[in-house]
Amino acid sequence: MPHRLIALAFTCLWLSMPATARTAQPADLQAQIDALVRRVEALEADAAALRAQAAAAQADARAARDELALARSASAAMPAQGAAPAADVAATASSAAASGADANAFNPAISVILNGGYTSHTRDPDGIARAGFPRIGEGGPAPRGLSLGESELSLAASIDDRFRGQLTLAVGNEDGEDHVGVEEAYVETMALPDGFNLRLGRFHSDIGYLNGRHAHTDSFFDRPLPYQAFLGNQYGDDGVQLRWLAPTDLYLELGAELFRGAKHPAAGAVHSGTGAKTLFAHAGGDIGTEQAWLAGVSMLKSGADRTDDGFRGDATLYIADATWKWAPQGNFRDGGVTVRGEYFRELRDGLYFAPDADIDEPLAWHGARSGAYLEAVYRFSRRWDLGYRFDRLWADRGGPLASAFDPRRNTLELTWRNSEFSLLRLQFAREEAVADTADTALTLQYQASLGAHGAHRF
């Protein structure tokens, strides 16, 4: 190809020359030919450079489209607190739809969490009953031996420019039988004005700190004692939620929820299927470049017709939570310290039906119980962290479940992460559920995340 170009250029040049030039001396003619060859070679080099630049631009465009699709999928799978305003998200989605680009953005992002391990106990976990706090739901010690634990399958996607949806299925084992249940299934808005957000369906309440977060994001193998005792590990139900994010530099979120009331601490879906109501407020911010904090207060009011622990009546649960984080240069991925605590206060006014009674002879239950935990986790490298947690429950001193002893537990954990998507955790816990009796539990946990993996909340 280069030789043909040179020949053609030479022919055109020769024909365009005047007659006198055609009779030039051989040396002059050779110089002209050499100059022409150099010019053609330069033009070919420029053309090759332009083709390379065009190919690089096309590759960059493809990479940008892939990155945009991944970012949208991750955002749809698990939105972080303080995300971009809903109006901006809606505008982006609308623009993509109008241009016909990135059609995969509306396909579900699929995430699978595999979670299991091995636990040994010095006492039979099925026989552990905490003083003043009957076991409810999944709020008990882990079973002995090998177990799959609770694994999750989650699908999330944008529905259109105004709505997104999520479905999370929980896979677990109860009494030797595997079961699959709907953990979350909801639709929420993305384009309400003035920082409002509406969620409809089944979801975890945003009361407290841990309740609105999936268990695989916890720093310990199991939930603290107050969550087990008051919420059956985690409170979620069919309902509606309205949140408002203030347009301020300080993170401020206010919210309210209305639930059916079919799950503990509610029961029976009383009040025409609106048996539980919540209010919550969260505030947070940065302290310089290396520290951050988040605090909140919550209230859950519930009506119950025979809960798992035999209560019928009205109850109010108050929760106060606080979290503080420190990391060098603010890089929490590579190291730092997280300190967190929550305090629970429950007031009950109603009747107690003993589960073992032959005849329904209820006792009056007007009392108060409390619980709290405090944990500290030191992440000394990107792969390793070490944590300690202290849990305690305060039983009612009077009433049908009165106890002079308050259950407590101490827990140590050591976690190794190969990446953001896998971990191994060794945990040692010593629990005193009743006076003069203790259970020691040693757990080796594994966890793996497959598929889409959105950012975790603060």
N, C-alpha and C positions, 0 to 999 in steps of 0.2 A: 504493500500500500504506500509506504513512504517514497519508494522509487517511482511509482506511477505519478504521484503528486509532483515530484521533482521534475519528471519528464514533461508533464503537462504545463507546469509553470514555466519551464524553460522554453517550450514551444511558443506559448503565448508571448513571452518576453521577446523571443526572436522575431516573431511576426510583427510585433509592435515597434521594433527598432527601425530607425531610418536605414537606408541602404548603406550609408557611410559607416554606420555602426556595425553593420553585418560584416563589413570587410576589415574589422578591427584586428589588431595583432592578436595572436594566440594567447599571449600572456594577459592582455586586458580582458579577453573573453573569458579566460579561466577565472580571473578575479571576480567577474560579474556572476559567473556560475556559482562560485563558492559563497558569495554574499547571498545569492538567492537561496541556496541550500540552507544556510544558517537562518534565514528569515522563515523558511517553511518549517524547520525544526522548532523554532521558537513558537510559531503559531500552533504546532501540534502539541507542544508542552503546555501551552496555555489552555488548549482544549481539554487535555487530560486532567489538568488541575481543576477546571470547571466541572468536569464529570465527577471527580472525586468529591468536590464540595457539594454537588447536588446529591450524591449518594449519602454523604454524611448528614446532610439536612434531612433527607428522608428517614434515615435511621434515628436521628434525634426526634423527629415527629412521631415515629412509631413508639419510641421509648416514653415520650411524654404522654401519649394516649394510654399506654399500658399503666404508667404510674398514676394517671388520673383515675383510671378504672379501679386500680387497687386501693387508692385513697378513698374513693367513694364506697367501695365494698367494705373496707375496714370501718369507715364512719357509720355505715348502715348497720354493721354487725354489733358495734359497741361504742356508742358516742361518748366522748369524754366530757366531764363537767367543764364549763367555760368554752364550749365549742362555738364555732362561728355563728353569727345571728341567723335565725331561720330564714329571714328575707334573702340573705346572701346565698344560702344553700338553694332556696327555691329559684332564684334568678339563674344560678349556674345550671340547675337541672332543666329549667325551661329553655335556656340557650342551647344546651346539648340536644334536647328533643327537637328544637326547631331546625338545627343544622343536620339532624339525622346521624350525628357522630356518636360514638361510644354507646352503641345499643346495649352492650353487655352490662352497663351500669345498672340496669333495672332487673338483671338476673339475680337470684338470691345468692348472697354470700353464705357459704356453708362452713360451719365450724363444729368440730368434734373434740370434746374433752374426755380423755380417758383417765380415770382416777381410781386407784386401788392400792392395796398394800397388805401388810401382815401386822397383826396386833396380838400381843400376849398380855394376859392379866393374871395377877396373883389371886384375884377373886372372880367368881362367876359373874360376868357383866349383866346377865339377865336377872340376877338376884340383888343388884345394887339399887337401893331405894334411898333417895336423899331425904334427910329429916326435914319435914315441913313442906316438901315439894314433890308430889307424885309425878311419875314419869308421864310425859305427854308427847304424842306424835313421835318424831325422830329425836327427841331431846334426851337421849341416853348415851351411855358409853358405847364405843365401837364394839362390834362382835369379836369374839376370839378367832384367831387363825387368819387364813387368807380370805380376802373378800375383794370384789370389784369396786365396792364403794358406790358412790353416785356419780355416774358419768352423764355427759350431756351431748345432745345433738341440737344445734341451733341453726336456723335459717333466717336471714334478714335481708331486706332490700327496700329500695325506694319504690313506692307504688306509682307516684307521679310527682309533679312539682310541688304538691302540697302535703302528701302523706308518705309515711314509711311504715313498715310492719315487721314484726319479729315473732318467730315461733321457736320455743325451746322445749325439747322433750328430755325428761330425766329418766335414766335407766338405772334401776336399783334392784336389790334383793331383799325380800322380807319373808321371814319364816321359811327360808329355803326355796322360795319361789321368785323367779324373775318377774319384774313388772315394768311397764313403760307408762309414764304419766305426763300430762301436759303441765309443765312448770310455769311457762309464760306463753301467752298468745295475745298480742295487742297491736293496735294501730295507734300512731301518734302523729301529730301535725308537725309541719316544718315551716309554715309560712304565716303563723299568727302574728299580728303586729305587737309592738311594744314589749317584746321579751316574754310573751305568754306561750305556753306549751300545753296541749291537751292530749291525754293518753286514755284509751278505752280498751278494755279487755281484761285479761288475767295477767297480773304482774306482781312483783315484790314491792311492798310498800317502801317508801323512802324515809321512814322513821329511823332515828338513830344513825349510826355510821355503817355498820356491817350489813344491816338487813337488806338494803337495796342492791347489794353486791353479790355476785355469784361466789359460791364457796371456793372455787378453784383459785380465786384471787387472794384468799386469806394467807396470812403468814404462818398459820398453824394448821395441823391436820383436822382439828375439830373446832366447833364454835365455842365461845366462852360459856360458862355455866349460866349467866343471866339469860342468854339467848335460848339455851336449852330449856330453862325452867319457865320462862314467861312467854316465849314465842314458839315453843316446840321446834327450835333450831332457827326457823326463819318464817316470817309472816308474809304470805301472799294470798290473794283472793281475787275474785271477779269484781271489777269496779271501774271507777273513773278517777282520774287525777288531773288537777290543774296546777301548773307551776308558773312562777313569774321570776325572771332573772332581771335584777335591777341594772339599769345602764350606768353603772358607777365603776370606778377603778377598784374599789373594794368588792370582792365577790360576795353577793348577797342574793340568796334564793329563798323565796317563800312558797309554800305549797299546801294544798288540802286534798284529801282523798275521801271517797265514799265507797265502801265495800259491801258486798252481799252479806258478809258475816257468817260464812259457812266453815271457816277455819279458826282454829284456836289462836288467840284467846276468846274469840267470839264462837258461837255455835248455834245451829238451828235457823240461821237466816231470819232472825226476828225483825220486828219493825217493818214488815212487808218487804223483806229482802234487802234491807239497808241496815244491817245490824252492826256495822263498824264504821267509825269516822276518825280521821286523823288530821292533825295540823303539824306542820314542821317548818323550821327556819334554819338555814345554814349560812354561815359567813366565814370568810377566809381571806388570806392575802399573803404577801411576801414581806419578810423582814430582811432588808438588804438583798444580796444576791445568793446567800447560802442557806437561808431559813425560810420556811413557809408554815402556815398554820391554817386549821379549819376547825370550826366549832359549831355546835348546833343544839337545838332543843326541840323535842317532839312530844306529842300527846296522842294516845290511841284510846278512844272511848268505844267500848263494846258491850253489846247485850248478848246474853247467853241463855240457851235452854239446854242444860245438862252438857257441860263441856267434858273433855276427856278426864278431868280430875274431879268431876262430880259437882260442879258449880252451876247454879242457876241464878241469874240476876244481872246487875250492871257492874262493870269494872272500868277503871281508868288507869292507864299505864303512862307514866312520865319517864322520859329518857333525856339525859344530858350527855353530850359526847364532845371530845376534844382531841385533836391530833396535831402533833408538832414534828416537823421534819428538818433535818440539817444534813447538808452535804457540801464537800469542798467545791467551790465555784458553782454550786447549784446543780451539779451533775449527779442525780440520784441513781443513775444506772450503774455507775462505777463504785459507789460507796456512800456511806452516810448512816445516820441514826434516825429511826422513827419511834416516837413515843405516842401511845394512844390509850385512852381510857373512856369508859362509859359507865354511867350510873343509872339504875332502874329503880323506880318506886311504883308499886302497884297497890291500888285501893280497891277493895271489893265490898259490895253491899248486896247481899242476897241470901241464898240457901245452899247448904251442902248436903248432897246425897251420897252416902258411903257406898262405894261400888260393891262391897261384900255383904251389904245388909239384905236380909230376906224380905223385909217390908220397907217401903219407901217412907221413912220417918226422918225428914230433913232436919238439919240443925241450922240455926241462924249463923250466918258468916258475915261479920262486919269487922274487917281487919285490914292490916297493911303488911306487905312483905317487900323486901328490897334485895338488890344484888348489884355487884360491880365487878369490873376487871380492870387491870392495868397491865399493859405489855410494852416491851421495849425490844426492838430488833436492830442489830448492828450489822450492816452490810459492809464487810471489810474488803470485798473485791466484787467484780462484776459477777462472779460465779458463786460466791459463798456468803451466807449470812447466818448469824447466831441470834436466837431470841429467847426471852423469858417472859412468862405471863403468870399473873396471880389472879385467881378468880375467888369470889366469895358470895354466898347467899345469906340473907338474914331472914330467918323464919318468923312467922307470926307468934307472938308470945301468948296469945289467947285464941279462942275459937277452935274449930274442929281439927285443924292441922297444927296446933300449937306445938312448939319445940323449943327447948332451952339450948339446943346445939345448932350451930350455924355451919352448913357444909362449906368446904373450901378445897382448893386445888392449886398445886404448883406445877408448872410445865416448862420444860426446856426443849428447844428445837435447834437442829443444825441442818441447813439446806444447801444442796449443791445444784447449780443450774448449768447444764451444758449450753443452753441458749435460752431465749425468751419462751421457747416452745416445749421445754422438757425440764423436769427436776426430779431429784431424789431427796427425801427428807427423813431424818431420824429424829424421833420425838420421845421424850421421857416425861411421864406425868405421874404424880402421886396425889390421889384424891381421898379426902376424908368425908365420906357421905353421911356417916353417923358417928356418934361418939365412940372413941376407943377402937375404931376399925378403919383400916386404910386399904386402898387398892392401888397397886403399882402397875402401870401400863407402859409397855414399850412398843412403839410403832415404827415400821419402815414403810414409807409411802412413796409411790411413784405417780407421776402425772405427765401427760403428753397432750399437746394441742395440735390438732390437724386442721388444715384449711385456713380460712380467714381468721385473723387475729387482730382485733381492734385494740386501741389504746385503753389501758386501765384508767379508771377514775382516780382522783387524788386520794 
